[in-house]
């Protein structure tokens, strides 16, 4: 029988394993991935469809959507153009910025 791991234990493991900045970067990667997946699936596109329309490789789209790779601003621009969207970075405090997507 497996032992249940409490939230406190999980939090302690995460806190000890990653810096605050690393956790923020992971959250940002997930945010970007969710935006891309949501827009892609809303259009009933496969990763290959998006890759072709954006001029990228399907494997690149896969790495971005899995959170393995953070896309460059140039790559984000290509993806946004394929979706016929504009992107912008909106500062929400002195150190952070939020990605904004405009139709």
Beta strands, then each sheet from edge to edge (+ up, - down):
strand 1: 86-91
strand 2: 97-102
sheet 1: 1+ 2-
end
